[in-house]
Amino acid sequence: ILNVEQSPQSLHVQEGDSTNFTCSFPSSNFYALHWYRWETAKSPEALFVMTLNGDEKKKGRISATLNTKEGYSYLYIKGSQPEDSATYLCALSNAGGTSYGKLTFGQGTILTVHP
Amino acid sequence: DGGITQSPKYLFRKEGQNVTLSCEQNLNHDAMYWYRQDPGQGLRLIYYSQIVNDFQKGDIAEGYSVSREKKESFPLTVTSAQKNPTAFYLCASSTIDRFGNEQFFGPGTRLTVL
């Protein structure tokens, strides 16, 4: 079983603060790193899928970076808003055989943005 | 509307009974997945299927069974052998391609075993 670690486990920030979280993973057999946002009472939704070392992706105020050689990804939120409150999940896809497509998730970072 | 449906949203069963959770998708995805979520933990993979009539065990398959007779459907049976079945269950589907297969999730079923 792959070990995908996310930190911190939870985070409380004020509206307007910028914040970031970390996802750490084993760098061997890396294929893709996914970030999902899971709002309360909704289904998880994909934010980014990153495959190349040095990848940077951006969607509005949210961006992510990837370092496959050292095995980490950062998710940044600029100017947090209350609607950003959610659990942010990262997941690792590694290549090979019948595991193709299988994701291993971290435990998530719970973000609460206070007005 | 294209998407994934799971039913029921809440399910209560007595200990020792088998129960089947439904998952249907109309996204024409080849792959389907079942995850379990417990408080304070991430999503853990129970079973997945990349093609009809074939499926693979995930990390926590013991006490569960699945079938994939149709591309659209991937039901999960929680058997009496599952020692701690009370949990939130999520179904997902995806294409299978070389660029990183984003998964689309259903709304989930919360199972409580009394």
Interface residues (C-beta under 8 A of the other chain):
Chain A: I1 V4 Q6 Q9 Y31 A32 H34 K42 S43 P44 E45 A46 V49 M50 T51 L89 A91 S93 T98 Y100 G101 K102 L103 T104 F105 G106 Q107 G108
Chain B: I4 A31 Y33 Y35 G40 Q41 G42 L43 R44 L45 Y48 Q50 Q56 G58 D59 L90 S94 I96 F99 G100 N101 E102 Q103 F104 F105 G106 P107 G108
